[in-house]
Amino acid sequence: MAATTLRDRLYDYIRYADDKKVKAIYTMVEDEINQKHDPWEDPEYVKMLDKRVDDIKTGKVKGVSWEEIKGKM
């Protein structure tokens, strides 16, 4: 089953689950929820960002200006 489907099903389940079940589910993932994640400490994330910057600088990818983005909102 796709992750998006699982998320949707979990969301629907949690919305209507009784308090005891919600607390049990939360207890299972509480430590992970409370962890602070700093993407700058993830070498794969930094590598991906560097590649994107290089792609824009070399012209491989045409960037979009902030003005263009705001104009589409």
C-alpha positions in Angstrom: 0.0 0.0 0.0 1.3 3.5 -0.9 2.6 5.7 1.9 0.0 8.4 1.0 -2.8 5.9 1.3 -1.4 4.8 4.7 -1.3 8.4 5.9 -4.8 9.0 4.8 -6.1 5.8 6.5 -4.2 6.6 9.7 -5.4 10.2 9.7 -9.0 9.0 9.4 -8.6 6.4 12.1 -7.0 8.8 14.6 -9.7 11.4 14.0 -12.3 9.0 15.3 -10.4 6.7 17.7 -11.1 6.8 21.4 -8.7 8.7 23.7 -7.1 5.5 25.0 -6.1 4.4 21.5 -4.9 7.9 20.5 -2.7 8.0 23.6 -1.3 4.5 22.9 -0.4 5.5 19.3 1.2 8.7 20.4 3.3 6.8 23.0 4.7 4.6 20.3 5.9 7.6 18.2 6.5 10.3 20.9 10.3 10.1 21.0 10.4 10.5 17.2 8.0 13.4 17.3 10.1 15.1 19.9 13.4 14.7 18.1 14.7 17.8 16.6 15.9 17.3 13.0 18.5 19.6 11.6 18.6 19.1 7.8 21.9 20.9 7.6 23.5 18.0 9.5 22.3 15.5 6.9 25.0 15.1 4.2 22.6 13.7 1.7 20.3 16.8 2.0 23.3 19.2 1.7 24.5 17.2 -1.4 21.1 17.4 -3.0 20.9 21.2 -2.4 24.4 21.7 -3.8 23.4 19.7 -6.9 20.4 21.9 -7.4 22.4 25.1 -7.0 24.9 23.8 -9.6 22.1 22.9 -12.0 20.8 26.4 -11.9 24.3 28.0 -12.1 25.2 25.9 -15.2 21.9 26.5 -16.9 20.9 22.9 -16.8 17.7 24.0 -14.9 16.1 27.3 -15.5 15.2 28.9 -12.1 12.0 30.8 -11.4 12.3 34.2 -9.7 10.4 35.0 -6.5 8.4 37.7 -8.5 7.3 35.0 -10.9 6.2 32.7 -8.1 4.3 35.6 -6.3 2.6 36.5 -9.7 1.1 33.0 -9.9 -0.5 33.1 -6.5 
